[in-house]
């Protein structure tokens, strides 16, 4: 017997002779355990999910530090996959900070120190020339999506080498929990291309190769081979790049050729754009009168700014008018044409020609010059939005838009309490890291969190279901537009910029539908049957294809019971009726 379940483009098979981690679930009936050949390998009692959840959450509460909680949840994910995701789905708001940001930052810094079990695939530079053979070692036959990093720029923590594996592992956990991509259809991938972190290279516990980071040219040649190998082994695989120090070359080189995107650039831009669309509506200030200062002109900052330019264009501005609404500030001050240094290529688009020869060498000087309506932070410099800056933003604007987007929390440019305090409660706020609800002047305020998990799971799911050949910029933009519409009436009335995180699976359906429609409009979809579906039918289709961890155990137990009920009854001992059991065990209808 084979148990099949619906998924985005793949069927899962639980084979009796090869138990997987979900087969040791203590909610399995006795009959199911005997069929799966796990009978006797777990305690004899049959749990309810409520009891399971109580036990797990109780054990989690006994852990005294965030990293201990992270390790407990990692162990649970590896020992009982379906139970782990049942807990994630039911306790999304409480558990996602423990399995991804902010706690994953510490996990990555200490990855070699806390390493316990294999999670993901590592490919080293020494594997160049036979990358395909390394991919063949991956145990799952079908992979629909991979998250790949070289660990060279993990969050705001710098070059962590192979310790960056925590990012693909955590990110794919969110693809699974938030968008219902099946666990066995995912592959975390870390490229061991050396590290510029001398402390790690000299650390006896470090598990990566002890070499300097390869050159950009060597990395490009390695990635060329990797992309070919991935798509030859798993045609149609979605490849998401994450936390590369310089993400632009790979994105520009592969975006039109492979089904790939970069969440640092495109996902961050999309989620901020969604919140930004709602924030601009809240301010009542037309797009042409908005002035945005970006503190941080790296790949993430420029990626976000370019997404916002697209929105301003959709509001009626020309491209040149739209990009002139933005002022970028890096470590040398405001980015201008005549600053005297050679600008990185990605900064040139936003470089200012209108500074009249004067240079503004700091964030403070730039803010005084621009008097912005919007203050965006992607600098990773904690506390850089000072009380003085926030006070000025509140004085200049009825509703100043304050978006400190750096992760983790310690790197956030300001916290929610300061933003509200120094703008007298008028700030329209969203951050990259979570902040608690705030009581301010007798009212309760909930901060928005521009977390990429609002969009990247839906982008991945929509790309998989549409069988898109590439991930177009229009698909990324559509994910943002869809997210901006996902607020319910209660959330809009409360002035929220993003939906309640516990509704993330509903939100992912909305985002995936937007991505699918954009793929169809761009002509890159191959699942043409979806083109004729109305919007309601498409949403229902997406929901039906999502992995539901609660349904996994029910599905196995239901099919086992159906099989037993089909077995003809025979005369039992002393006249009692019995049925032949699974795998030779005698069973009666009394098993539950």
N, C-alpha and C positions, 0 to 999 in steps of 0.2 A: 504493500500500500504506500502511496505517496500523498502527502498533504500539500496541496497547492493553495497559494494565496495571491490575491491581486497585488500588483505593484506597477510602478512606472516602467512598462516595457519589459518586465522580466517576471518569471514565476519562481517562487521559492520552493525548494524541495527539502522536506525533512525525511531522511531515510533511516529506517529502523536500525540498520547495521552501523550507522555512523552518527551517534547522538551529538547534537550541537549544544551550546550552553543553555539555550532555552528549554531543552528537553529535561533539564534537572529542576525545573520549576516545581515548587512544593504545592502549587494549586492543581497540578495534574491529578486526575482521578487514578485510582489503582489500575483500572483497565488500560488507560493511556500509558502508564508507567511500564506495564508489562509488554505492551506493544512496542514501545520505544526502547525496551531492554534497559531501562533505568530503575526498574523495580528493585528495591533493596539498597540502591545507591544514594537514596535520600531518606530522611526519617519517615516513618510510616504514616504520620498524620497528614491529612489533606487540608491545606490552608484555604482560607478565602483571601482575595486580594487585599481586603481591608486589614486583615491580620498581618499579611506580608508587609504592607506599607507601614503599619504601626511599628513592626519590628525594625525595619530598615531605617525609618526616620528616628527611632529611638537610638539605634546604634550611631547614626550620624550625629545626633545631639551629644553623644558622649565624647566626640572628638573635640579637642580644646582649641585647635588652630585651623585656619582655613586650609593650609596645605594637607593637614591630616584628613579633613573632609574631602578634599580633592582626591587623595589616594584611596579613601574608602569607596568613593563613587566610581573611580577607575577600576577598582577591583570588582565591584558589582557589575559594571558594564561588561567585563570580560568573563565573569562567572555566570551571569544570568542576564543576557542581553535584553530580553523582552521585559523583564521586571524593571531593569534600569530605565528603559524608555517609558514604561507605564508611569513610573515615578516622575520622570521629567515632564511628561505631558500633563500630569495632574498637578505638579508643583513647579511650573515653568518659572515663575517669578523668583522663587526662592532658590532653585537649583542651578539656573543658568549662570549666575555669577560664580558658582563654585566649579562648574565644568568649563567655563570659558572666562572672559574678562570679568573681574580683574584678577582672579586667583591664578588663571593660567600663566600670567606673567611670572609669578614666583615659581610655578611648576617648571617653566622653561629654564629659568635661571639655574634651577637645581636638578634638571632632568637626569643628568648622569649620576647624580648623588642619590636620587630617589627611585631610580629605575627598578621595576619589578617584573615586568613581563613584556613580550613582544607586542607592539601596537604600531601597525603601519609597516611600510616598506622603505628601506634605506638603500640608496644607490650612490656609490662613491665615484669620484673622478677616476679612480683606478679601474672602474668598470667600463670606461669608455671603449667602444668597439664591440662590446657584447652586452649592452644594456637590455636588449630583448631577452637574453637568457636569464637575467635577474628578474625581469617581469614574470617570466614563466614560473618562478617560485611562489608567486602569490597564490594562495589556496583557492580563491573563489574564481569560478569559470567566467562569470560575467561581471564586469565593472562598468557602471554607468556614469560615475563621477569620481574625480580625484581632486584633492586639494594638495598643491605642491609648493614647497618652500625650500630655499637654500639656507634659511636661518640667518641671513645676513643683516636683517633689520627687523627684529622681533618687537612688535609694539613700539614703545619708546625706549627699549632696553638695549638697543645696539646689536652687534654681531654675536649671536649665541651658537653658531655652528649647528651641529646636529641636535643640540638641546632645543632647537626650535620645533622639533617634532610635536610638541604639545599643541602647537597651533593647528596643523592639519587634523590631529585627533579631535581636538575640541570643536573645530569648525564643522567637521563632518557629523559630530554628535548633534549639532544644531540643524544641519540639513535633514537628519533623520527625525529628530524630535519635532522640529518646527514645520517641516514640509512633507514628512512621510516618505522620504526616499528610503528604500529598504537597506538595513544595515549591511547585508552581504553584497550590496551593489556599490559600496563605497570603498575607497582605498586612500588612506593617508600616505603621503609620499614626501620624504625628506631627502634632499640632495646633499651629500657630503662632499662639498667642493672646497674644503679647507675653511679656516677661520682666521680673521685678523685679530681675534681675541687671544692675546699672548697668555693670559692667566689660564684660559681653558687648555691651550696647547700644552701647558706645563703641569696641569692638574692630573695627578695619577688616576683620578676617577673618571676623567673625560672619556666618552665612548666614541668620539669621532676620530678621523684621521688627524694626525699632528703635523699639519702642513699649513703654510700660508694660503690665503684665499687665492684661487686661480685667477688668471687675468680675464678681463671682459671678453676677449676674443676666444679664450679657451672655454669660457662658460657658454658662449654662443654656440660653438661647435658641439659642445656636450648637449645643450638643449635641442639643437637641430636633430641629433640622433634620438634623443628622448621622445620628442614629439612624433617622429615617424614610428618609433617602436610602440608607443602607447596606442596610436590610432590603428596600427596594423593588427595589434592583438585584440583591441576592443574598438571596432569601428563605431563611430558616433559618440565616443566617450566625451563627456564634458570635463574640460581641464580648467580648474580655477587656480590662478597664480596668487600667492600670498606672501607678503613680507620679504620681498626682494629689495635690496638696498636701492637699486635703480630699476624700477619695474617697466619703464617706458620702452626700452629696446625690444624686450620679448613681446610686449603687447603689440607694438607696431609691426614686428616681424611676423607674428603668427595669427593676428586677429582675423584677417580675411581668409586664412587658409585652413584653420582648425576651429573646432567648437570650443573656444576658450574666452575667458575674461579675467580681469584682475580686480579683486574685491577692494584692495586698498585704494585704487583709483576710481573704478567705476561703481562699485558697491557703496563706498563711502559717499561719493558724489550723489548717487541716487537717493540714499536714505536722508541725507541732509537736504537735498532738493525737495523731497516730500514734506519735511518739516518746514522748510523755507517757504514753500507755496502756501501752507496754512498760516505761517507767521506773517507773511506779507499781507494776507487777507485780514489778519488781526490788526495790523498797524493802520490800515486804511491809506497808506502812502503809495502812490502809483509807482510802477517799476522805474519809470524814467527819472524819478526823484530819489530813488534809493542810492545810498553811498555805502559800499561795503569795504571795510578794512579787514584784510586777512593777515593774521600774525602766524607765519609759517608758510613758506613758499616751496616746500618740498613736493614730492609726487602727490601726496594726499591732498595738500592744499590746492594745488593747481587743478587736480582732478575734480575737486568739489567746485571750484570757481568756474570751470568750463561747463559743468552741468547747469549751474545757475545762469550762465550766459544763455544757454539754450532756452531756459524758461523765460528770460527777459525778451528774447527774440520772439517767442510765442506770444508775448504780451504786446507786440507791435513795434519793438525797437529794431533798428538795424543791428547787424553783428558788431559794427564798430561802436555804435552807441551803447550796446550792451556791455562790451568788455571794458568800456571807459567808466563803468559804474564800480569798478574794482581797483583797489589799491593793495598791493602785496608788500609785506614787510618780512625780510629775512634777517639773518644775524648782522648784516651790514646796514640795515635800515630800509627805507622805502626803495622798492625796485624801480629804477629809472633808466632811461636811455643813456644818460650822461654821467652815471655814477662813477665811472672810471675803471670798473672791474669788468672782466669778461663774464657775462651772464650765462648760466646754464641754459641749454636750449629750451627747456620746458618753461622757463620764466619769461622768455622774450615776448610771448603773446600778450602778457599783461604789463609789460614794462611801460612806465609813464613817460610821455614826451612833454608834459605840461607843467613841470616843476619850475620852470623859468630859471634854470641854472642852480637852484638852491637844493641842497641835499638834506634829507630828514633822516637822521642817523639812529633813531630809536622808535619804538612803538608809540611812546608818549608824544614825541614830536609829530609823528605822522597823524595821530588821532587829532591833535590840536589843529593841524593844517586842514584835514579833510572834514572834521566834524561829522563823523559817520552816523548813519541810521542803523547800521549793522556792524557788529563786532564779532568776527569769527576767529577761533583759536585752533590751530593745528600745529602748534610749536613744540609740544611736549615739555614746556617750561611751566611748572606748577606755580600758581599765584601771580602770573604775569598780568592778569587783568586786575589791577590794584584797586583799592577803594576809591582813589582819586579818579581813575579812568571810568569806573562804573558810575560815580557821582556825576561826572560830566555827561555821560551817555543819558542818564536820567534827566538832566537839565535841558539837553538839546532836543530830546524826543519825547513825545507823549507815551509811546510804547517802544523803547529801544529793543532791538533784537540782539540778544546775547547768546552766542553759541560757543562755549568752551568745549572743544571736541576731542582733546587729547586723552589718550588712555595710557596707563591705568589711572585710577582716581588721584594718586599722588601727583600726576603730571597735568591734571586738569588746570586750565588757566584761571579758573575761579570755581567756587562752589555755589550751590543754589542759594544758600542762606545769604552770602555776601551780595550776590546779584540782586536779590530782592531787597535786602536791607539798604543798599546804597543807591538804588533807583526808586526807593519808596514804594516798592511793590508793583512797579509798572513794567518790569522786564518781561519780554517774551523770550522764554529760556528753553534751550535744549542742550544737553551735554553728551559727551561720548561715553562717560562712565555713569553708573547709577548714583543718585543722591536721594535721600529719604524725603518723604512728604514733610512740608514745613508749615508750622503754625505761625502766621504773621499778622499782627494787628487784629487778632480775633477771628481770622479766617484760615482755612486749610488750603494749601496750594500743593499740587502734585507736579514735579518737574518733568519735562519731556526728556527722553533719552534717545538720542539719534544713533541707536544701535544698529549696526549693519545687519543683524539677524532679522530685521523687518523686511529686508529685500533679498539678500543673497539666497536664502532657501527657496523663495518663490522663483527667482531667476533660474536656479538650477532645475527645479521641478518643471517649470514651463518649457525650458530648453529640451529636457529629456522627453517630455510628452509630445512636443511638437516635432521631435527628431530634427531639430534645426541643424543646418550644416555649419553655421557660424553664429556667434552672438553679436548682433549688430548694435550700434550705438542707439538705434531707435528702440531696440528691445530693452536696453538699460533705462532709457528715458521713460519708456512705458511703465517700467516697474515703479518708478518714482511717482508718476501720475496716478497709477493704480493705488499705491500706498496712501497718497494724499486723500483719496476718496474712501478709505477703509474705516474712517472714524464712524462710530454709531452716534445716534442722536444725543445720548447722555454724555458721551465724550466731547462732542462739539459744544454742548451747552456749558460744560465745565472749562472750556477754553484750551483743551488739550491739543498738542501738535501731533501726537502719535497715539495709536490705539493702546488699550490695556494689553500688556505683554502676555497675559494668560490667554488672550484670544489669538495668539500668533498663528495657530493652524488655520483659523478662518481667514486671517489676513493673508497668509501664504497662498490660499486659493485665489483670492482677489488679485494678488501680484502675479501669480502664474498665469491666470487668464489674460491679464494685460500683456504679458510677455508673449504668449501664444498668438494673440491677435497681431502684435507687432511683427512677429516672425512671419505670419501669413502675409501681411501687407508688404514685407520686404522680399517675399518669395523665397525664403530660405528654409521653410518648413517642408518636411517630407511626409508627415502624418496627415495626408490631405483629407482624411475622413473628418477631421475636426473642423474643417472649413465650413461645412454645411450646418454645424451645430449652432443653435441660438445661444445667447449668453447664459441663460439659466441652465440649459442642458450641458454646456461646456463646464460650468462651475460644478454641476453634479458629477460629471465625468471625472474631473480633477479630484474631487473629494473621494470618489469611489476607488481611484487608483492609489491613494495614499496609504502607506503602511500604518496600520493601527495596532500598536503593541497589545492592547486589551483583547483584540480579536484573535491573536495568535494562539493562545492557550485554548480559548473557546473553540476555535476551528479544529484543532487537533482532537480535543476531547469529543467534540460533536461527531467527527468522522469515525472515530474509534467506536463510539456508541452505536452509530448507524451500521457499522460493519458487524458488530456483535448481534444487533437485532435481526440482521439478515441470515445469521447462522441458524439452521434448523434445530429445533429442540429435540433432545433425545431423552430416553428414559434414564433417570438417575438412580443412585443407590437408594434403597428402601422406598422406591416409588416416587421420589422427588424428581421434578423436572430440572435439568441442568443444560447448559450450553457449552460447547467446546470453547475453550478459552483461547486467547491470543498467545501465540508462541507456545502452545501446548499446555498452558495453565488452565485449570478448571475455573470457570467463572459463573456467577449467577447474575440475575438482573439486579441484585442488591448492591453491586459495585457502583459508586458515585464518584 
